[in-house]
Amino acid sequence: MLAERIRKKLDKKKIPHENSSIGDHVTLSFGIGSVIPDKIVKPESLIKLADTALYVAKGNGRNCIEINN
């Protein structure tokens, strides 16, 4: 919910994104990962989940949020 509020606030500002081949204003894409912590799960696993989700968000047209758990 927090990521979506941040994304919407920035989107409303319509900050020009000059020289961009993607869009005319700045947007945010978020990749969120979640795991149930235990002694086996390494921090790198959480980072990988979030990174994978971010690239899914970008692939889905950007300016969105993807959650990977």
C-alpha positions as CSV (number, residue, x, y, z in Angstrom):
1,M,0.0,0.0,0.0
2,L,2.9,2.4,0.8
3,A,4.5,1.7,-2.6
4,E,1.3,2.4,-4.4
5,R,0.8,5.7,-2.5
6,I,4.3,6.8,-3.4
7,R,3.8,5.8,-7.1
8,K,0.6,7.7,-7.4
9,K,2.0,10.9,-5.7
10,L,4.9,10.9,-8.1
11,D,2.7,10.2,-11.1
12,K,0.4,13.1,-10.3
13,K,3.4,15.5,-10.4
14,K,4.0,14.7,-14.1
15,I,7.7,15.5,-13.8
16,P,9.0,15.9,-17.4
17,H,11.3,13.1,-18.4
18,E,13.1,14.8,-21.3
19,N,15.2,12.7,-23.6
20,S,13.4,9.5,-22.6
21,S,12.4,7.0,-25.2
22,I,10.1,5.3,-22.6
23,G,7.7,8.1,-21.6
24,D,7.2,11.8,-21.3
25,H,7.2,12.0,-17.5
26,V,9.0,10.3,-14.6
27,T,7.3,7.2,-13.2
28,L,8.1,4.5,-10.6
29,S,8.1,0.8,-10.9
30,F,8.4,-1.3,-7.7
31,G,9.4,-4.8,-7.2
32,I,8.5,-6.2,-3.8
33,G,9.7,-9.5,-2.4
34,S,8.6,-11.3,0.7
35,V,9.7,-14.4,2.5
36,I,9.0,-16.1,5.8
37,P,12.2,-15.6,7.7
38,D,14.0,-18.6,9.0
39,K,17.6,-19.7,9.6
40,I,17.9,-21.1,6.0
41,V,16.7,-18.1,4.0
42,K,19.5,-15.8,3.0
43,P,19.1,-12.0,2.5
44,E,20.1,-12.5,-1.1
45,S,17.0,-14.6,-1.7
46,L,14.8,-11.6,-0.7
47,I,16.8,-9.3,-3.0
48,K,16.4,-11.7,-5.9
49,L,12.7,-11.9,-5.4
50,A,12.4,-8.1,-5.4
51,D,14.6,-7.8,-8.4
52,T,12.6,-10.4,-10.4
53,A,9.4,-8.6,-9.4
54,L,10.9,-5.2,-10.6
55,Y,11.7,-6.6,-14.0
56,V,8.1,-8.0,-14.3
57,A,6.8,-4.6,-13.4
58,K,8.9,-3.0,-16.1
59,G,7.9,-5.6,-18.6
60,N,4.2,-5.0,-17.8
61,G,4.5,-1.4,-19.0
62,R,6.3,0.3,-16.1
63,N,4.7,2.6,-13.6
64,C,3.3,-0.3,-11.6
65,I,4.0,-2.6,-8.6
66,E,4.7,-6.4,-8.7
67,I,4.9,-8.6,-5.7
68,N,6.9,-11.8,-5.6
69,N,6.7,-14.2,-2.7
